[in-house]
Amino acid sequence: RNKVGEIPVINVSDTSSLLSFSACLNTNSSSQSFTIDGINLTDDIIITSNDNAYVEFSTDDTNYSSSITLSETSGTVNSTTIYLRLASNETAAVSATKTISSTDAISQTFTITREVYDLPSLPAVSDLSYCEGEIASELTATATSGYTLQWYTVSTGGTASATAPTPTTSSAGTTTYYVSQV
């Protein structure tokens, strides 16, 4: 516990480096982090959000909750990394205020921007078969209104192309192409 005349202090690393949080509906965003510590405290540090249904906190980047309590020991909370992520269970684009507080200490606040997007439906596609040596046409798919197609040669990652590929028919085999819409 603090001694008479010692002011409880919460130290928070620079939160201005936290970027906007965005994710698709029902998909958690990537996490971002900051560090926190406290001295001369008379109580635990509590971290909350004014929209705790949408922003989650963690100390291990695995187990998340809508608030975190950091226990003080002998008036001190050692430096702790706090991870934030967006729990995207409703479409929205708003700002949210995060509050870090402890009894008798000056609360620290910062604001983040969060955006949650609806998932577009899948583009309409169909399988094609060609004979070896046959002349192939550029692949086609139909995007939902307002979206554009992105073509890939790998199922995840890779480099997107706005141009649909034309399969090669110079040898027998199977080639899989992937398309998404953005």
C-alpha positions as YAML, in Angstrom:
chain: A
units: angstrom
residues:
- id: 1
  name: ARG
  ca: [0.00, 0.00, 0.00]
- id: 2
  name: ASN
  ca: [1.14, 3.53, -0.57]
- id: 3
  name: LYS
  ca: [2.55, 5.75, 2.13]
- id: 4
  name: VAL
  ca: [0.88, 9.00, 3.14]
- id: 5
  name: GLY
  ca: [1.57, 11.63, 0.52]
- id: 6
  name: GLU
  ca: [2.53, 9.18, -2.27]
- id: 7
  name: ILE
  ca: [0.28, 9.63, -5.27]
- id: 8
  name: PRO
  ca: [-1.05, 6.47, -6.98]
- id: 9
  name: VAL
  ca: [0.11, 6.49, -10.60]
- id: 10
  name: ILE
  ca: [-0.95, 4.40, -13.61]
- id: 11
  name: ASN
  ca: [1.55, 4.44, -16.49]
- id: 12
  name: VAL
  ca: [0.33, 3.52, -19.97]
- id: 13
  name: SER
  ca: [2.57, 3.24, -23.03]
- id: 14
  name: ASP
  ca: [1.79, 5.39, -26.04]
- id: 15
  name: THR
  ca: [-1.61, 4.24, -27.31]
- id: 16
  name: SER
  ca: [-1.55, 6.57, -30.32]
- id: 17
  name: SER
  ca: [0.14, 3.76, -32.25]
- id: 18
  name: LEU
  ca: [-3.01, 1.63, -31.96]
- id: 19
  name: LEU
  ca: [-4.59, 1.55, -35.38]
- id: 20
  name: SER
  ca: [-8.23, 1.29, -36.28]
- id: 21
  name: PHE
  ca: [-9.66, -2.16, -35.68]
- id: 22
  name: SER
  ca: [-11.58, -3.77, -38.52]
- id: 23
  name: ALA
  ca: [-12.93, -7.22, -39.21]
- id: 24
  name: CYS
  ca: [-15.65, -9.05, -41.04]
- id: 25
  name: LEU
  ca: [-18.82, -9.94, -39.18]
- id: 26
  name: ASN
  ca: [-18.35, -12.83, -36.70]
- id: 27
  name: THR
  ca: [-14.56, -12.81, -37.13]
- id: 28
  name: ASN
  ca: [-12.25, -11.38, -34.48]
- id: 29
  name: SER
  ca: [-9.78, -8.75, -35.61]
- id: 30
  name: SER
  ca: [-6.03, -9.06, -35.24]
- id: 31
  name: SER
  ca: [-4.82, -7.95, -31.84]
- id: 32
  name: GLN
  ca: [-2.87, -4.80, -31.01]
- id: 33
  name: SER
  ca: [-1.13, -4.11, -27.73]
- id: 34
  name: PHE
  ca: [0.13, -1.56, -25.22]
- id: 35
  name: THR
  ca: [1.83, -1.85, -21.83]
- id: 36
  name: ILE
  ca: [0.70, -0.71, -18.40]
- id: 37
  name: ASP
  ca: [2.13, -0.54, -14.89]
- id: 38
  name: GLY
  ca: [1.28, 1.19, -11.63]
- id: 39
  name: ILE
  ca: [3.02, 2.44, -8.49]
- id: 40
  name: ASN
  ca: [1.81, 3.65, -5.09]
- id: 41
  name: LEU
  ca: [-1.57, 2.02, -5.76]
- id: 42
  name: THR
  ca: [-4.21, 1.39, -3.11]
- id: 43
  name: ASP
  ca: [-6.23, -0.96, -5.30]
- id: 44
  name: ASP
  ca: [-6.13, -3.10, -8.47]
- id: 45
  name: ILE
  ca: [-6.02, -1.60, -11.97]
- id: 46
  name: ILE
  ca: [-9.21, -2.20, -13.97]
- id: 47
  name: ILE
  ca: [-9.35, -1.92, -17.76]
- id: 48
  name: THR
  ca: [-12.77, -1.49, -19.38]
- id: 49
  name: SER
  ca: [-14.43, -0.18, -22.51]
- id: 50
  name: ASN
  ca: [-17.61, 1.79, -23.06]
- id: 51
  name: ASP
  ca: [-18.55, -0.82, -25.69]
- id: 52
  name: ASN
  ca: [-17.43, -3.99, -23.91]
- id: 53
  name: ALA
  ca: [-19.62, -6.17, -26.11]
- id: 54
  name: TYR
  ca: [-17.31, -5.40, -29.06]
- id: 55
  name: VAL
  ca: [-13.79, -4.91, -27.70]
- id: 56
  name: GLU
  ca: [-11.95, -7.58, -25.74]
- id: 57
  name: PHE
  ca: [-8.78, -7.50, -23.63]
- id: 58
  name: SER
  ca: [-6.14, -10.13, -22.82]
- id: 59
  name: THR
  ca: [-2.80, -10.42, -21.04]
- id: 60
  name: ASP
  ca: [-1.68, -13.47, -23.06]
- id: 61
  name: ASP
  ca: [-3.18, -12.78, -26.54]
- id: 62
  name: THR
  ca: [-5.18, -16.02, -26.21]
- id: 63
  name: ASN
  ca: [-7.79, -15.72, -23.45]
- id: 64
  name: TYR
  ca: [-9.94, -12.61, -23.98]
- id: 65
  name: SER
  ca: [-12.63, -10.94, -21.88]
- id: 66
  name: SER
  ca: [-14.62, -7.69, -21.86]
- id: 67
  name: SER
  ca: [-12.53, -6.27, -18.99]
- id: 68
  name: ILE
  ca: [-9.29, -7.04, -17.16]
- id: 69
  name: THR
  ca: [-8.26, -6.58, -13.55]
- id: 70
  name: LEU
  ca: [-4.53, -6.36, -12.81]
- id: 71
  name: SER
  ca: [-3.87, -7.16, -9.16]
- id: 72
  name: GLU
  ca: [-1.63, -4.79, -7.23]
- id: 73
  name: THR
  ca: [0.92, -6.21, -4.80]
- id: 74
  name: SER
  ca: [2.37, -3.88, -2.17]
- id: 75
  name: GLY
  ca: [1.07, -0.92, -4.19]
- id: 76
  name: THR
  ca: [2.64, -2.05, -7.47]
- id: 77
  name: VAL
  ca: [1.45, -3.54, -10.74]
- id: 78
  name: ASN
  ca: [4.45, -4.68, -12.75]
- id: 79
  name: SER
  ca: [4.69, -3.85, -16.45]
- id: 80
  name: THR
  ca: [2.06, -5.90, -18.26]
- id: 81
  name: THR
  ca: [1.28, -6.14, -21.98]
- id: 82
  name: ILE
  ca: [-2.42, -5.70, -22.70]
- id: 83
  name: TYR
  ca: [-3.80, -7.00, -25.99]
- id: 84
  name: LEU
  ca: [-6.96, -5.60, -27.56]
- id: 85
  name: ARG
  ca: [-9.04, -7.08, -30.35]
- id: 86
  name: LEU
  ca: [-12.38, -6.45, -31.94]
- id: 87
  name: ALA
  ca: [-15.09, -9.03, -31.28]
- id: 88
  name: SER
  ca: [-17.11, -8.43, -34.40]
- id: 89
  name: ASN
  ca: [-20.60, -9.59, -33.62]
- id: 90
  name: GLU
  ca: [-22.47, -6.64, -35.13]
- id: 91
  name: THR
  ca: [-21.80, -4.43, -38.14]
- id: 92
  name: ALA
  ca: [-20.77, -0.94, -37.10]
- id: 93
  name: ALA
  ca: [-18.25, 1.84, -37.58]
- id: 94
  name: VAL
  ca: [-17.78, 3.77, -34.35]
- id: 95
  name: SER
  ca: [-15.22, 5.05, -31.88]
- id: 96
  name: ALA
  ca: [-14.88, 3.50, -28.45]
- id: 97
  name: THR
  ca: [-13.27, 4.82, -25.28]
- id: 98
  name: LYS
  ca: [-11.08, 2.54, -23.16]
- id: 99
  name: THR
  ca: [-10.64, 3.41, -19.49]
- id: 100
  name: ILE
  ca: [-7.81, 2.31, -17.20]
- id: 101
  name: SER
  ca: [-8.50, 3.08, -13.56]
- id: 102
  name: SER
  ca: [-7.54, 2.38, -9.95]
- id: 103
  name: THR
  ca: [-8.85, 3.87, -6.69]
- id: 104
  name: ASP
  ca: [-7.32, 7.32, -6.02]
- id: 105
  name: ALA
  ca: [-5.25, 7.24, -9.24]
- id: 106
  name: ILE
  ca: [-5.92, 9.48, -12.22]
- id: 107
  name: SER
  ca: [-7.74, 7.35, -14.80]
- id: 108
  name: GLN
  ca: [-6.16, 6.97, -18.22]
- id: 109
  name: THR
  ca: [-8.39, 6.89, -21.32]
- id: 110
  name: PHE
  ca: [-7.87, 6.48, -25.03]
- id: 111
  name: THR
  ca: [-10.13, 6.07, -28.02]
- id: 112
  name: ILE
  ca: [-9.99, 3.55, -30.86]
- id: 113
  name: THR
  ca: [-12.01, 3.28, -34.05]
- id: 114
  name: ARG
  ca: [-13.73, 0.01, -34.86]
- id: 115
  name: GLU
  ca: [-15.32, -1.10, -38.11]
- id: 116
  name: VAL
  ca: [-17.18, -4.35, -38.72]
- id: 117
  name: TYR
  ca: [-18.17, -5.29, -42.25]
- id: 118
  name: ASP
  ca: [-20.80, -7.69, -43.52]
- id: 119
  name: LEU
  ca: [-19.35, -10.72, -45.23]
- id: 120
  name: PRO
  ca: [-20.17, -10.67, -48.91]
- id: 121
  name: SER
  ca: [-21.84, -13.75, -50.30]
- id: 122
  name: LEU
  ca: [-19.70, -16.12, -52.34]
- id: 123
  name: PRO
  ca: [-19.39, -15.41, -56.06]
- id: 124
  name: ALA
  ca: [-21.27, -17.76, -58.37]
- id: 125
  name: VAL
  ca: [-18.90, -20.24, -60.04]
- id: 126
  name: SER
  ca: [-19.04, -23.57, -61.86]
- id: 127
  name: ASP
  ca: [-16.52, -26.34, -62.58]
- id: 128
  name: LEU
  ca: [-15.08, -26.72, -66.08]
- id: 129
  name: SER
  ca: [-13.46, -29.61, -67.91]
- id: 130
  name: TYR
  ca: [-11.25, -29.44, -70.98]
- id: 131
  name: CYS
  ca: [-9.61, -32.09, -73.11]
- id: 132
  name: GLU
  ca: [-5.85, -32.04, -73.54]
- id: 133
  name: GLY
  ca: [-4.93, -29.60, -76.32]
- id: 134
  name: GLU
  ca: [-8.40, -28.04, -76.44]
- id: 135
  name: ILE
  ca: [-8.59, -24.23, -76.64]
- id: 136
  name: ALA
  ca: [-9.56, -22.92, -73.20]
- id: 137
  name: SER
  ca: [-11.43, -19.76, -72.39]
- id: 138
  name: GLU
  ca: [-10.83, -17.29, -69.58]
- id: 139
  name: LEU
  ca: [-12.59, -18.45, -66.38]
- id: 140
  name: THR
  ca: [-15.78, -16.68, -65.34]
- id: 141
  name: ALA
  ca: [-17.58, -16.00, -62.09]
- id: 142
  name: THR
  ca: [-20.35, -13.60, -61.16]
- id: 143
  name: ALA
  ca: [-19.79, -11.08, -58.38]
- id: 144
  name: THR
  ca: [-22.56, -9.76, -56.18]
- id: 145
  name: SER
  ca: [-23.63, -6.24, -57.11]
- id: 146
  name: GLY
  ca: [-21.17, -3.68, -55.71]
- id: 147
  name: TYR
  ca: [-18.27, -6.16, -55.41]
- id: 148
  name: THR
  ca: [-15.34, -7.01, -57.66]
- id: 149
  name: LEU
  ca: [-13.68, -10.39, -58.21]
- id: 150
  name: GLN
  ca: [-10.17, -11.32, -57.08]
- id: 151
  name: TRP
  ca: [-8.58, -14.46, -58.60]
- id: 152
  name: TYR
  ca: [-5.94, -16.64, -56.89]
- id: 153
  name: THR
  ca: [-3.92, -19.77, -57.63]
- id: 154
  name: VAL
  ca: [-3.66, -20.74, -53.92]
- id: 155
  name: SER
  ca: [-6.43, -21.26, -51.35]
- id: 156
  name: THR
  ca: [-5.08, -18.77, -48.77]
- id: 157
  name: GLY
  ca: [-2.71, -15.87, -49.14]
- id: 158
  name: GLY
  ca: [-1.18, -15.45, -52.56]
- id: 159
  name: THR
  ca: [-1.41, -12.50, -54.88]
- id: 160
  name: ALA
  ca: [-4.81, -11.42, -56.12]
- id: 161
  name: SER
  ca: [-5.47, -10.68, -59.77]
- id: 162
  name: ALA
  ca: [-8.44, -8.78, -61.14]
- id: 163
  name: THR
  ca: [-7.94, -10.69, -64.41]
- id: 164
  name: ALA
  ca: [-9.48, -14.14, -64.60]
- id: 165
  name: PRO
  ca: [-6.98, -16.87, -65.54]
- id: 166
  name: THR
  ca: [-7.17, -19.00, -68.66]
- id: 167
  name: PRO
  ca: [-6.42, -22.65, -67.87]
- id: 168
  name: THR
  ca: [-3.62, -24.40, -69.76]
- id: 169
  name: THR
  ca: [-4.56, -27.54, -71.64]
- id: 170
  name: SER
  ca: [-1.08, -28.54, -72.84]
- id: 171
  name: SER
  ca: [-1.00, -31.57, -70.54]
- id: 172
  name: ALA
  ca: [-3.52, -33.71, -68.68]
- id: 173
  name: GLY
  ca: [-4.19, -32.92, -65.01]
- id: 174
  name: THR
  ca: [-6.28, -30.91, -62.62]
- id: 175
  name: THR
  ca: [-5.72, -27.25, -61.74]
- id: 176
  name: THR
  ca: [-7.70, -25.43, -59.09]
- id: 177
  name: TYR
  ca: [-8.25, -21.68, -59.16]
- id: 178
  name: TYR
  ca: [-9.84, -19.61, -56.39]
- id: 179
  name: VAL
  ca: [-11.99, -16.50, -56.60]
- id: 180
  name: SER
  ca: [-13.25, -14.12, -53.95]
- id: 181
  name: GLN
  ca: [-15.12, -10.86, -54.05]
- id: 182
  name: VAL
  ca: [-14.26, -7.62, -52.33]
...
